[in-house]
Amino acid sequence: MNSMSGKELAKLLERNDWLLLRVQGSHHIYGKPGSSVRISVPIHGNKSLKVGILRHLLKMAGLSESSHQNTSRLEESNGENKANESDAINEENE
């Protein structure tokens, strides 16, 4: 399993219809309408979450480990696309 920071997990939850309900210190509390499940995501800069807590939070959110891995691959490819776009723009401007 790839590691993921709390910020990355928060973005993943928001893309999967989880809503930020409140922030309590360094923990962001997420919930879904019609569900009593609450997920507390520790956000400590870009520090990676430990594997056990990451698995637990993904399980509570109803997300699989493979969806997390697919998302990280998608984000990497988006970063490459943005880099390619900026290269193309720079070439046009020259």
Gaussian input, Z-matrix of N, CA and C with variables (Angstrom, degrees):
# hf/3-21g

backbone

0 1
 N
 C     1     B1
 C     2     B2     1     A1
 N     3     B3     2     A2     1     D1
 C     4     B4     3     A3     2     D2
 C     5     B5     4     A4     3     D3
 N     6     B6     5     A5     4     D4
 C     7     B7     6     A6     5     D5
 C     8     B8     7     A7     6     D6
 N     9     B9     8     A8     7     D7
 C    10    B10     9     A9     8     D8
 C    11    B11    10    A10     9     D9
 N    12    B12    11    A11    10    D10
 C    13    B13    12    A12    11    D11
 C    14    B14    13    A13    12    D12
 N    15    B15    14    A14    13    D13
 C    16    B16    15    A15    14    D14
 C    17    B17    16    A16    15    D15
 N    18    B18    17    A17    16    D16
 C    19    B19    18    A18    17    D17
 C    20    B20    19    A19    18    D18
 N    21    B21    20    A20    19    D19
 C    22    B22    21    A21    20    D20
 C    23    B23    22    A22    21    D21
 N    24    B24    23    A23    22    D22
 C    25    B25    24    A24    23    D23
 C    26    B26    25    A25    24    D24
 N    27    B27    26    A26    25    D25
 C    28    B28    27    A27    26    D26
 C    29    B29    28    A28    27    D27
 N    30    B30    29    A29    28    D28
 C    31    B31    30    A30    29    D29
 C    32    B32    31    A31    30    D30
 N    33    B33    32    A32    31    D31
 C    34    B34    33    A33    32    D32
 C    35    B35    34    A34    33    D33
 N    36    B36    35    A35    34    D34
 C    37    B37    36    A36    35    D35
 C    38    B38    37    A37    36    D36
 N    39    B39    38    A38    37    D37
 C    40    B40    39    A39    38    D38
 C    41    B41    40    A40    39    D39
 N    42    B42    41    A41    40    D40
 C    43    B43    42    A42    41    D41
 C    44    B44    43    A43    42    D42
 N    45    B45    44    A44    43    D43
 C    46    B46    45    A45    44    D44
 C    47    B47    46    A46    45    D45
 N    48    B48    47    A47    46    D46
 C    49    B49    48    A48    47    D47
 C    50    B50    49    A49    48    D48
 N    51    B51    50    A50    49    D49
 C    52    B52    51    A51    50    D50
 C    53    B53    52    A52    51    D51
 N    54    B54    53    A53    52    D52
 C    55    B55    54    A54    53    D53
 C    56    B56    55    A55    54    D54
 N    57    B57    56    A56    55    D55
 C    58    B58    57    A57    56    D56
 C    59    B59    58    A58    57    D57
 N    60    B60    59    A59    58    D58
 C    61    B61    60    A60    59    D59
 C    62    B62    61    A61    60    D60
 N    63    B63    62    A62    61    D61
 C    64    B64    63    A63    62    D62
 C    65    B65    64    A64    63    D63
 N    66    B66    65    A65    64    D64
 C    67    B67    66    A66    65    D65
 C    68    B68    67    A67    66    D66
 N    69    B69    68    A68    67    D67
 C    70    B70    69    A69    68    D68
 C    71    B71    70    A70    69    D69
 N    72    B72    71    A71    70    D70
 C    73    B73    72    A72    71    D71
 C    74    B74    73    A73    72    D72
 N    75    B75    74    A74    73    D73
 C    76    B76    75    A75    74    D74
 C    77    B77    76    A76    75    D75
 N    78    B78    77    A77    76    D76
 C    79    B79    78    A78    77    D77
 C    80    B80    79    A79    78    D78
 N    81    B81    80    A80    79    D79
 C    82    B82    81    A81    80    D80
 C    83    B83    82    A82    81    D81
 N    84    B84    83    A83    82    D82
 C    85    B85    84    A84    83    D83
 C    86    B86    85    A85    84    D84
 N    87    B87    86    A86    85    D85
 C    88    B88    87    A87    86    D86
 C    89    B89    88    A88    87    D87
 N    90    B90    89    A89    88    D88
 C    91    B91    90    A90    89    D89
 C    92    B92    91    A91    90    D90
 N    93    B93    92    A92    91    D91
 C    94    B94    93    A93    92    D92
 C    95    B95    94    A94    93    D93
 N    96    B96    95    A95    94    D94
 C    97    B97    96    A96    95    D95
 C    98    B98    97    A97    96    D96
 N    99    B99    98    A98    97    D97
 C   100   B100    99    A99    98    D98
 C   101   B101   100   A100    99    D99
 N   102   B102   101   A101   100   D100
 C   103   B103   102   A102   101   D101
 C   104   B104   103   A103   102   D102
 N   105   B105   104   A104   103   D103
 C   106   B106   105   A105   104   D104
 C   107   B107   106   A106   105   D105
 N   108   B108   107   A107   106   D106
 C   109   B109   108   A108   107   D107
 C   110   B110   109   A109   108   D108
 N   111   B111   110   A110   109   D109
 C   112   B112   111   A111   110   D110
 C   113   B113   112   A112   111   D111
 N   114   B114   113   A113   112   D112
 C   115   B115   114   A114   113   D113
 C   116   B116   115   A115   114   D114
 N   117   B117   116   A116   115   D115
 C   118   B118   117   A117   116   D116
 C   119   B119   118   A118   117   D117
 N   120   B120   119   A119   118   D118
 C   121   B121   120   A120   119   D119
 C   122   B122   121   A121   120   D120
 N   123   B123   122   A122   121   D121
 C   124   B124   123   A123   122   D122
 C   125   B125   124   A124   123   D123
 N   126   B126   125   A125   124   D124
 C   127   B127   126   A126   125   D125
 C   128   B128   127   A127   126   D126
 N   129   B129   128   A128   127   D127
 C   130   B130   129   A129   128   D128
 C   131   B131   130   A130   129   D129
 N   132   B132   131   A131   130   D130
 C   133   B133   132   A132   131   D131
 C   134   B134   133   A133   132   D132
 N   135   B135   134   A134   133   D133
 C   136   B136   135   A135   134   D134
 C   137   B137   136   A136   135   D135
 N   138   B138   137   A137   136   D136
 C   139   B139   138   A138   137   D137
 C   140   B140   139   A139   138   D138
 N   141   B141   140   A140   139   D139
 C   142   B142   141   A141   140   D140
 C   143   B143   142   A142   141   D141
 N   144   B144   143   A143   142   D142
 C   145   B145   144   A144   143   D143
 C   146   B146   145   A145   144   D144
 N   147   B147   146   A146   145   D145
 C   148   B148   147   A147   146   D146
 C   149   B149   148   A148   147   D147
 N   150   B150   149   A149   148   D148
 C   151   B151   150   A150   149   D149
 C   152   B152   151   A151   150   D150
 N   153   B153   152   A152   151   D151
 C   154   B154   153   A153   152   D152
 C   155   B155   154   A154   153   D153
 N   156   B156   155   A155   154   D154
 C   157   B157   156   A156   155   D155
 C   158   B158   157   A157   156   D156
 N   159   B159   158   A158   157   D157
 C   160   B160   159   A159   158   D158
 C   161   B161   160   A160   159   D159
 N   162   B162   161   A161   160   D160
 C   163   B163   162   A162   161   D161
 C   164   B164   163   A163   162   D162
 N   165   B165   164   A164   163   D163
 C   166   B166   165   A165   164   D164
 C   167   B167   166   A166   165   D165
 N   168   B168   167   A167   166   D166
 C   169   B169   168   A168   167   D167
 C   170   B170   169   A169   168   D168
 N   171   B171   170   A170   169   D169
 C   172   B172   171   A171   170   D170
 C   173   B173   172   A172   171   D171
 N   174   B174   173   A173   172   D172
 C   175   B175   174   A174   173   D173
 C   176   B176   175   A175   174   D174
 N   177   B177   176   A176   175   D175
 C   178   B178   177   A177   176   D176
 C   179   B179   178   A178   177   D177
 N   180   B180   179   A179   178   D178
 C   181   B181   180   A180   179   D179
 C   182   B182   181   A181   180   D180
 N   183   B183   182   A182   181   D181
 C   184   B184   183   A183   182   D182
 C   185   B185   184   A184   183   D183
 N   186   B186   185   A185   184   D184
 C   187   B187   186   A186   185   D185
 C   188   B188   187   A187   186   D186
 N   189   B189   188   A188   187   D187
 C   190   B190   189   A189   188   D188
 C   191   B191   190   A190   189   D189
 N   192   B192   191   A191   190   D190
 C   193   B193   192   A192   191   D191
 C   194   B194   193   A193   192   D192
 N   195   B195   194   A194   193   D193
 C   196   B196   195   A195   194   D194
 C   197   B197   196   A196   195   D195
 N   198   B198   197   A197   196   D196
 C   199   B199   198   A198   197   D197
 C   200   B200   199   A199   198   D198
 N   201   B201   200   A200   199   D199
 C   202   B202   201   A201   200   D200
 C   203   B203   202   A202   201   D201
 N   204   B204   203   A203   202   D202
 C   205   B205   204   A204   203   D203
 C   206   B206   205   A205   204   D204
 N   207   B207   206   A206   205   D205
 C   208   B208   207   A207   206   D206
 C   209   B209   208   A208   207   D207
 N   210   B210   209   A209   208   D208
 C   211   B211   210   A210   209   D209
 C   212   B212   211   A211   210   D210
 N   213   B213   212   A212   211   D211
 C   214   B214   213   A213   212   D212
 C   215   B215   214   A214   213   D213
 N   216   B216   215   A215   214   D214
 C   217   B217   216   A216   215   D215
 C   218   B218   217   A217   216   D216
 N   219   B219   218   A218   217   D217
 C   220   B220   219   A219   218   D218
 C   221   B221   220   A220   219   D219
 N   222   B222   221   A221   220   D220
 C   223   B223   222   A222   221   D221
 C   224   B224   223   A223   222   D222
 N   225   B225   224   A224   223   D223
 C   226   B226   225   A225   224   D224
 C   227   B227   226   A226   225   D225
 N   228   B228   227   A227   226   D226
 C   229   B229   228   A228   227   D227
 C   230   B230   229   A229   228   D228
 N   231   B231   230   A230   229   D229
 C   232   B232   231   A231   230   D230
 C   233   B233   232   A232   231   D231
 N   234   B234   233   A233   232   D232
 C   235   B235   234   A234   233   D233
 C   236   B236   235   A235   234   D234
 N   237   B237   236   A236   235   D235
 C   238   B238   237   A237   236   D236
 C   239   B239   238   A238   237   D237
 N   240   B240   239   A239   238   D238
 C   241   B241   240   A240   239   D239
 C   242   B242   241   A241   240   D240
 N   243   B243   242   A242   241   D241
 C   244   B244   243   A243   242   D242
 C   245   B245   244   A244   243   D243
 N   246   B246   245   A245   244   D244
 C   247   B247   246   A246   245   D245
 C   248   B248   247   A247   246   D246
 N   249   B249   248   A248   247   D247
 C   250   B250   249   A249   248   D248
 C   251   B251   250   A250   249   D249
 N   252   B252   251   A251   250   D250
 C   253   B253   252   A252   251   D251
 C   254   B254   253   A253   252   D252
 N   255   B255   254   A254   253   D253
 C   256   B256   255   A255   254   D254
 C   257   B257   256   A256   255   D255
 N   258   B258   257   A257   256   D256
 C   259   B259   258   A258   257   D257
 C   260   B260   259   A259   258   D258
 N   261   B261   260   A260   259   D259
 C   262   B262   261   A261   260   D260
 C   263   B263   262   A262   261   D261
 N   264   B264   263   A263   262   D262
 C   265   B265   264   A264   263   D263
 C   266   B266   265   A265   264   D264
 N   267   B267   266   A266   265   D265
 C   268   B268   267   A267   266   D266
 C   269   B269   268   A268   267   D267
 N   270   B270   269   A269   268   D268
 C   271   B271   270   A270   269   D269
 C   272   B272   271   A271   270   D270
 N   273   B273   272   A272   271   D271
 C   274   B274   273   A273   272   D272
 C   275   B275   274   A274   273   D273
 N   276   B276   275   A275   274   D274
 C   277   B277   276   A276   275   D275
 C   278   B278   277   A277   276   D276
 N   279   B279   278   A278   277   D277
 C   280   B280   279   A279   278   D278
 C   281   B281   280   A280   279   D279

   B1=1.4567
   B2=1.5193
   B3=1.3316
   B4=1.4577
   B5=1.5210
   B6=1.3173
   B7=1.4564
   B8=1.5240
   B9=1.3215
   B10=1.4589
   B11=1.5202
   B12=1.3165
   B13=1.4626
   B14=1.5296
   B15=1.3118
   B16=1.4616
   B17=1.5179
   B18=1.3422
   B19=1.4712
   B20=1.5265
   B21=1.3371
   B22=1.4691
   B23=1.5240
   B24=1.3452
   B25=1.4599
   B26=1.5279
   B27=1.3303
   B28=1.4658
   B29=1.5309
   B30=1.3250
   B31=1.4633
   B32=1.5233
   B33=1.3369
   B34=1.4565
   B35=1.5291
   B36=1.3339
   B37=1.4623
   B38=1.5289
   B39=1.3307
   B40=1.4591
   B41=1.5288
   B42=1.3315
   B43=1.4701
   B44=1.5261
   B45=1.3335
   B46=1.4668
   B47=1.5256
   B48=1.3332
   B49=1.4768
   B50=1.5209
   B51=1.3227
   B52=1.4541
   B53=1.5179
   B54=1.3246
   B55=1.4554
   B56=1.5209
   B57=1.3192
   B58=1.4608
   B59=1.5181
   B60=1.3234
   B61=1.4587
   B62=1.5247
   B63=1.3327
   B64=1.4644
   B65=1.5143
   B66=1.3162
   B67=1.4630
   B68=1.5173
   B69=1.3114
   B70=1.4538
   B71=1.5209
   B72=1.3288
   B73=1.4574
   B74=1.5113
   B75=1.3340
   B76=1.4622
   B77=1.5264
   B78=1.3307
   B79=1.4616
   B80=1.5258
   B81=1.3268
   B82=1.4534
   B83=1.5196
   B84=1.3240
   B85=1.4524
   B86=1.5235
   B87=1.3380
   B88=1.4645
   B89=1.5213
   B90=1.3232
   B91=1.4492
   B92=1.5187
   B93=1.3233
   B94=1.4627
   B95=1.5208
   B96=1.3294
   B97=1.4668
   B98=1.5243
   B99=1.3279
   B100=1.4593
   B101=1.5166
   B102=1.3348
   B103=1.4587
   B104=1.5319
   B105=1.3131
   B106=1.4634
   B107=1.5291
   B108=1.3258
   B109=1.4666
   B110=1.5235
   B111=1.3196
   B112=1.4625
   B113=1.5189
   B114=1.3198
   B115=1.4577
   B116=1.5202
   B117=1.3155
   B118=1.4568
   B119=1.5243
   B120=1.3337
   B121=1.4612
   B122=1.5252
   B123=1.3314
   B124=1.4643
   B125=1.5236
   B126=1.3254
   B127=1.4657
   B128=1.5211
   B129=1.2990
   B130=1.4653
   B131=1.5244
   B132=1.3325
   B133=1.4550
   B134=1.5152
   B135=1.3103
   B136=1.4692
   B137=1.5211
   B138=1.3180
   B139=1.4571
   B140=1.5338
   B141=1.3195
   B142=1.4687
   B143=1.5193
   B144=1.3415
   B145=1.4634
   B146=1.5164
   B147=1.3091
   B148=1.4668
   B149=1.5192
   B150=1.3200
   B151=1.4614
   B152=1.5253
   B153=1.3187
   B154=1.4650
   B155=1.5157
   B156=1.3352
   B157=1.4696
   B158=1.5234
   B159=1.3261
   B160=1.4659
   B161=1.5249
   B162=1.3226
   B163=1.4781
   B164=1.5228
   B165=1.3406
   B166=1.4629
   B167=1.5330
   B168=1.3312
   B169=1.4623
   B170=1.5312
   B171=1.3401
   B172=1.4664
   B173=1.5264
   B174=1.3326
   B175=1.4665
   B176=1.5323
   B177=1.3438
   B178=1.4641
   B179=1.5234
   B180=1.3452
   B181=1.4614
   B182=1.5220
   B183=1.3248
   B184=1.4566
   B185=1.5161
   B186=1.3333
   B187=1.4602
   B188=1.5183
   B189=1.3169
   B190=1.4567
   B191=1.5200
   B192=1.3205
   B193=1.4605
   B194=1.5244
   B195=1.3335
   B196=1.4669
   B197=1.5271
   B198=1.3413
   B199=1.4698
   B200=1.5204
   B201=1.3209
   B202=1.4706
   B203=1.5172
   B204=1.3309
   B205=1.4614
   B206=1.5178
   B207=1.3306
   B208=1.4626
   B209=1.5152
   B210=1.3296
   B211=1.4587
   B212=1.5090
   B213=1.3335
   B214=1.4628
   B215=1.5262
   B216=1.3348
   B217=1.4725
   B218=1.5225
   B219=1.3384
   B220=1.4595
   B221=1.5247
   B222=1.3293
   B223=1.4542
   B224=1.5241
   B225=1.3416
   B226=1.4601
   B227=1.5210
   B228=1.3340
   B229=1.4617
   B230=1.5264
   B231=1.3313
   B232=1.4603
   B233=1.5145
   B234=1.3213
   B235=1.4565
   B236=1.5181
   B237=1.3393
   B238=1.4693
   B239=1.5197
   B240=1.3429
   B241=1.4665
   B242=1.5222
   B243=1.3347
   B244=1.4588
   B245=1.5202
   B246=1.3321
   B247=1.4615
   B248=1.5170
   B249=1.3322
   B250=1.4658
   B251=1.5234
   B252=1.3477
   B253=1.4572
   B254=1.5202
   B255=1.3339
   B256=1.4597
   B257=1.5255
   B258=1.3444
   B259=1.4665
   B260=1.5279
   B261=1.3420
   B262=1.4639
   B263=1.5245
   B264=1.3308
   B265=1.4653
   B266=1.5261
   B267=1.3206
   B268=1.4648
   B269=1.5253
   B270=1.3322
   B271=1.4629
   B272=1.5254
   B273=1.3509
   B274=1.4586
   B275=1.5266
   B276=1.3327
   B277=1.4596
   B278=1.5244
   B279=1.3099
   B280=1.4800
   B281=1.4839
   A1=108.57
   A2=116.71
   A3=121.15
   A4=109.46
   A5=115.75
   A6=119.01
   A7=109.07
   A8=115.16
   A9=121.18
   A10=106.76
   A11=116.79
   A12=119.74
   A13=109.18
   A14=115.67
   A15=119.92
   A16=111.58
   A17=116.63
   A18=120.32
   A19=110.86
   A20=116.19
   A21=120.58
   A22=111.01
   A23=116.60
   A24=120.44
   A25=110.15
   A26=117.21
   A27=120.70
   A28=110.27
   A29=117.59
   A30=121.13
   A31=110.87
   A32=116.87
   A33=121.73
   A34=110.58
   A35=116.94
   A36=120.50
   A37=110.64
   A38=116.58
   A39=120.00
   A40=111.50
   A41=117.55
   A42=120.75
   A43=111.73
   A44=116.32
   A45=121.30
   A46=111.39
   A47=116.01
   A48=123.51
   A49=115.60
   A50=118.52
   A51=121.06
   A52=107.55
   A53=116.83
   A54=122.18
   A55=110.37
   A56=116.18
   A57=121.10
   A58=107.32
   A59=116.76
   A60=121.46
   A61=111.74
   A62=115.65
   A63=119.65
   A64=109.08
   A65=114.43
   A66=121.39
   A67=106.47
   A68=114.88
   A69=120.18
   A70=107.05
   A71=115.89
   A72=120.25
   A73=109.73
   A74=116.45
   A75=119.92
   A76=111.77
   A77=117.67
   A78=121.34
   A79=109.90
   A80=115.71
   A81=121.77
   A82=107.63
   A83=116.48
   A84=122.05
   A85=108.49
   A86=116.17
   A87=122.57
   A88=110.46
   A89=115.81
   A90=122.20
   A91=109.86
   A92=115.33
   A93=121.63
   A94=108.04
   A95=117.19
   A96=119.23
   A97=110.74
   A98=115.67
   A99=120.09
   A100=114.38
   A101=117.45
   A102=120.73
   A103=109.07
   A104=115.93
   A105=119.49
   A106=111.94
   A107=117.13
   A108=121.66
   A109=109.68
   A110=115.94
   A111=122.78
   A112=107.31
   A113=116.31
   A114=121.22
   A115=108.35
   A116=116.47
   A117=122.65
   A118=108.64
   A119=115.97
   A120=121.65
   A121=109.26
   A122=117.65
   A123=119.59
   A124=110.06
   A125=116.30
   A126=121.35
   A127=106.91
   A128=116.16
   A129=122.34
   A130=108.37
   A131=115.99
   A132=120.21
   A133=110.12
   A134=116.52
   A135=121.00
   A136=111.67
   A137=116.86
   A138=121.45
   A139=109.63
   A140=116.43
   A141=121.64
   A142=111.40
   A143=114.55
   A144=120.27
   A145=108.26
   A146=116.20
   A147=119.91
   A148=108.48
   A149=115.32
   A150=122.10
   A151=112.23
   A152=118.27
   A153=121.44
   A154=112.78
   A155=117.05
   A156=119.76
   A157=110.34
   A158=117.31
   A159=120.57
   A160=110.35
   A161=117.73
   A162=121.31
   A163=110.69
   A164=115.77
   A165=120.60
   A166=110.87
   A167=117.03
   A168=120.59
   A169=111.47
   A170=117.12
   A171=120.28
   A172=110.74
   A173=116.64
   A174=121.22
   A175=110.35
   A176=116.52
   A177=120.16
   A178=111.26
   A179=116.06
   A180=120.82
   A181=111.95
   A182=117.20
   A183=120.62
   A184=112.50
   A185=116.05
   A186=121.19
   A187=108.63
   A188=116.33
   A189=119.73
   A190=109.81
   A191=115.41
   A192=120.35
   A193=110.27
   A194=116.45
   A195=118.91
   A196=110.59
   A197=118.51
   A198=119.45
   A199=109.53
   A200=116.72
   A201=120.79
   A202=110.33
   A203=117.22
   A204=120.47
   A205=110.70
   A206=118.09
   A207=121.06
   A208=110.56
   A209=116.83
   A210=121.04
   A211=110.86
   A212=117.30
   A213=118.90
   A214=110.25
   A215=117.60
   A216=120.33
   A217=110.37
   A218=116.51
   A219=121.17
   A220=109.90
   A221=117.52
   A222=120.74
   A223=110.78
   A224=116.73
   A225=119.77
   A226=110.32
   A227=117.00
   A228=119.68
   A229=110.35
   A230=118.21
   A231=120.36
   A232=110.46
   A233=117.49
   A234=121.22
   A235=111.04
   A236=116.54
   A237=120.61
   A238=110.25
   A239=117.35
   A240=120.64
   A241=110.70
   A242=117.24
   A243=120.63
   A244=110.66
   A245=116.48
   A246=120.35
   A247=109.81
   A248=117.47
   A249=121.42
   A250=111.13
   A251=117.06
   A252=120.62
   A253=111.05
   A254=116.93
   A255=119.46
   A256=110.65
   A257=117.87
   A258=121.06
   A259=110.17
   A260=116.24
   A261=120.13
   A262=110.69
   A263=116.72
   A264=120.56
   A265=110.01
   A266=116.64
   A267=120.03
   A268=111.05
   A269=116.87
   A270=120.42
   A271=111.02
   A272=116.46
   A273=120.58
   A274=110.49
   A275=116.59
   A276=121.38
   A277=112.63
   A278=117.55
   A279=120.36
   A280=113.13
   D1=131.67
   D2=176.77
   D3=-74.45
   D4=150.53
   D5=178.08
   D6=-79.93
   D7=162.91
   D8=-177.36
   D9=-151.85
   D10=140.77
   D11=178.01
   D12=-82.74
   D13=166.22
   D14=176.99
   D15=-61.33
   D16=-37.45
   D17=178.29
   D18=-61.62
   D19=-43.65
   D20=179.71
   D21=-64.48
   D22=-40.90
   D23=178.64
   D24=-64.23
   D25=-39.86
   D26=178.63
   D27=-61.08
   D28=-42.48
   D29=178.01
   D30=-63.31
   D31=-41.49
   D32=178.70
   D33=-61.96
   D34=-43.92
   D35=179.06
   D36=-62.33
   D37=-43.87
   D38=-178.67
   D39=-64.50
   D40=-35.02
   D41=176.51
   D42=-68.52
   D43=-19.09
   D44=-179.78
   D45=-107.05
   D46=32.35
   D47=171.50
   D48=71.21
   D49=17.94
   D50=173.57
   D51=-85.70
   D52=141.66
   D53=-177.96
   D54=-109.79
   D55=139.18
   D56=174.79
   D57=-74.34
   D58=115.53
   D59=-177.96
   D60=-88.95
   D61=-42.12
   D62=179.98
   D63=-165.27
   D64=166.38
   D65=175.09
   D66=-121.32
   D67=127.72
   D68=179.88
   D69=-125.42
   D70=97.99
   D71=-175.31
   D72=68.59
   D73=-125.45
   D74=-179.79
   D75=-97.64
   D76=13.84
   D77=-179.25
   D78=-112.08
   D79=127.66
   D80=176.46
   D81=-98.43
   D82=127.08
   D83=-176.21
   D84=-101.61
   D85=122.08
   D86=-178.23
   D87=-112.69
   D88=150.38
   D89=176.10
   D90=-149.55
   D91=167.45
   D92=176.63
   D93=-121.44
   D94=140.31
   D95=176.89
   D96=-57.39
   D97=135.40
   D98=178.00
   D99=81.48
   D100=3.72
   D101=-179.46
   D102=-124.89
   D103=142.70
   D104=178.55
   D105=-88.58
   D106=-3.06
   D107=-178.53
   D108=-72.06
   D109=131.46
   D110=175.09
   D111=-122.40
   D112=136.64
   D113=-179.88
   D114=-119.12
   D115=123.96
   D116=179.47
   D117=-102.55
   D118=110.59
   D119=-176.58
   D120=-101.47
   D121=117.49
   D122=176.51
   D123=-74.54
   D124=125.06
   D125=-179.90
   D126=-114.17
   D127=104.92
   D128=179.76
   D129=-123.53
   D130=70.77
   D131=-177.64
   D132=64.45
   D133=-137.04
   D134=178.43
   D135=-101.93
   D136=20.38
   D137=179.65
   D138=-68.17
   D139=131.17
   D140=-178.09
   D141=-68.56
   D142=142.79
   D143=174.00
   D144=-76.42
   D145=147.37
   D146=176.03
   D147=-71.10
   D148=152.33
   D149=-172.70
   D150=-56.77
   D151=-42.70
   D152=-177.40
   D153=-62.32
   D154=-46.66
   D155=-179.63
   D156=-69.15
   D157=-36.72
   D158=178.33
   D159=-62.49
   D160=-46.58
   D161=178.75
   D162=-60.38
   D163=-43.75
   D164=-178.64
   D165=-62.27
   D166=-46.35
   D167=-178.79
   D168=-65.98
   D169=-40.23
   D170=177.14
   D171=-63.39
   D172=-40.38
   D173=179.53
   D174=-64.43
   D175=-43.13
   D176=179.11
   D177=-63.41
   D178=-33.82
   D179=-179.17
   D180=-80.33
   D181=-8.35
   D182=-178.55
   D183=76.51
   D184=23.38
   D185=179.32
   D186=-105.73
   D187=145.45
   D188=178.86
   D189=-91.18
   D190=161.83
   D191=176.59
   D192=-62.98
   D193=-32.14
   D194=-179.15
   D195=-69.27
   D196=-32.14
   D197=178.03
   D198=-66.88
   D199=-34.26
   D200=177.02
   D201=-67.28
   D202=-41.31
   D203=-179.76
   D204=-69.49
   D205=-39.08
   D206=177.42
   D207=-63.98
   D208=-37.55
   D209=179.48
   D210=-65.92
   D211=-42.30
   D212=-179.32
   D213=-66.94
   D214=-35.04
   D215=176.09
   D216=-66.62
   D217=-39.85
   D218=179.38
   D219=-63.66
   D220=-43.43
   D221=179.72
   D222=-64.03
   D223=-38.62
   D224=178.00
   D225=-63.43
   D226=-43.40
   D227=-179.07
   D228=-68.60
   D229=-34.65
   D230=176.20
   D231=-63.81
   D232=-38.91
   D233=177.43
   D234=-63.31
   D235=-39.91
   D236=177.92
   D237=-66.65
   D238=-39.80
   D239=179.15
   D240=-63.60
   D241=-41.40
   D242=179.11
   D243=-64.41
   D244=-39.26
   D245=178.25
   D246=-64.83
   D247=-42.31
   D248=178.90
   D249=-64.54
   D250=-38.92
   D251=178.38
   D252=-64.47
   D253=-42.65
   D254=-179.39
   D255=-67.69
   D256=-34.57
   D257=175.81
   D258=-63.36
   D259=-42.70
   D260=-179.43
   D261=-64.90
   D262=-39.87
   D263=178.73
   D264=-65.09
   D265=-42.56
   D266=179.61
   D267=-62.98
   D268=-38.52
   D269=179.09
   D270=-66.31
   D271=-37.55
   D272=179.09
   D273=-65.46
   D274=-38.34
   D275=-176.94
   D276=-73.11
   D277=-18.53
   D278=-177.26
   D279=-81.68

